[in-house]
Amino acid sequence: MVLVIPSVEPSTPEGNLLCYASTLDALERFFNRVLAHLEQEGAFEANMPRFTPAKLDILCHPALEGFEVTRVDCLILYDQSARG
């Protein structure tokens, strides 16, 4: 018998994060739903400050359900005008 634990290890410029879930369904619901800490040093916006096709693909991906900011006065805004 082999024990299988649903998990994923996202790699980012900041490092890796090993995520475990109780079921495959729970893992799929968790993974790639929120883009976190947009405005912090070394995070998404700092690593991708310009709008490139790759950045637009991330921001428009159907699995992305939200953005997480750490400050109420975060000035980052994504809208149609940002597409260029």
C-alpha positions in Angstrom: 0.0 0.0 0.0 1.2 3.5 -0.8 0.0 6.6 1.0 -0.7 9.5 -1.4 -1.1 13.0 0.1 -2.3 15.7 -2.3 0.3 18.4 -2.4 1.9 21.1 -4.5 5.1 23.0 -4.2 4.8 26.4 -5.9 8.2 28.0 -6.7 8.6 31.8 -6.7 11.5 34.2 -6.7 11.0 34.4 -2.9 11.3 30.7 -2.4 9.2 27.5 -2.3 6.1 26.7 -0.3 5.0 23.1 0.2 1.2 22.9 0.5 -0.6 19.8 1.7 -4.4 19.1 1.5 -6.7 16.5 2.8 -8.2 15.7 -0.6 -7.4 16.4 -4.2 -10.5 18.5 -4.5 -9.4 20.7 -1.5 -6.0 21.1 -3.1 -7.6 22.2 -6.4 -9.8 24.7 -4.6 -6.8 26.2 -2.8 -4.2 26.4 -5.5 -3.8 29.5 -7.6 -6.9 31.3 -6.3 -5.4 34.5 -4.7 -2.4 36.6 -5.7 -0.9 37.5 -2.3 0.9 40.5 -0.9 1.0 42.5 -4.2 2.7 45.6 -2.8 5.4 44.1 -0.6 9.1 44.2 -1.5 10.0 41.1 -3.5 6.4 40.2 -4.2 4.4 40.0 -7.4 4.4 43.7 -8.4 8.1 44.2 -7.5 9.1 41.2 -9.6 6.9 42.2 -12.5 6.6 46.0 -12.5 5.7 46.4 -16.2 2.8 44.9 -18.0 4.1 42.1 -20.2 2.1 39.3 -21.9 3.2 37.0 -19.1 1.9 39.4 -16.4 -1.4 39.9 -18.2 -1.8 36.1 -18.5 -1.4 35.8 -14.7 -3.8 38.6 -14.0 -6.5 37.4 -16.4 -6.2 33.7 -15.6 -9.7 32.2 -14.9 -8.4 30.4 -11.8 -7.4 33.7 -10.1 -10.2 34.8 -7.8 -8.7 37.7 -5.9 -5.8 39.8 -4.8 -4.4 40.2 -1.3 -2.8 43.4 -0.1 -1.3 44.1 3.3 -2.2 47.7 3.6 -5.5 49.5 3.2 -3.8 52.3 1.4 -2.3 50.1 -1.3 -2.0 52.1 -4.5 -1.9 49.2 -6.9 -4.8 49.1 -9.3 -5.4 46.8 -12.2 -8.0 47.9 -14.8 -8.6 47.9 -18.6 -6.4 51.0 -19.0 -3.3 49.1 -17.7 -3.3 46.9 -20.8 -1.7 49.6 -22.8 
